[in-house]
Amino acid sequence: MVLKWNGSNPDLSGKWCNNALAKPDASEKSAGRLALLAALAPHRITEEYVHEFSAAFPGDRKLLGVLAWGSFTAARKIGSWLR
C-alpha cells in the first residue's frame, strides 16, 4: 500500500485501509491499521484505534514501535521521490 502511495490524502471513508487489511485476524488488523494510518493519514488516528491496538499488544513500547515504523516507512517513500 505504501509502496504505491503517491502522496495524496487517502479517501475519508477508510475503505483503503480496510481493503489493505482484509485477511489478518483482529489483533494483526489493529496493528496494521495503526501502522498504515501513521504512514498515510496520521491525523485520522483515534483513541479507539489506539485502545484496540493496546488491548492486543499491551505496553507503550509496542505502541511507539508500530507508530514509528509507519512514519518511518512513509518518510522512506517520500525520500525516494527526491532522487
ZIPE-V944711 format. One record per run of one state. SS is the DSSP state (~ for helix, > for strand, _ for the rest). FROM is the first residue (numbers start at 1). LEN is the number of residues. Records with the same first field share a line. If there is no record, write none. Layout:
SS: FROM-LEN ; FROM-LEN
This chain:
_: 1-1 ; 5-10 ; 21-5 ; 41-1 ; 45-2 ; 57-3 ; 81-3
~: 2-3 ; 15-6 ; 26-15 ; 42-3 ; 47-10 ; 60-21
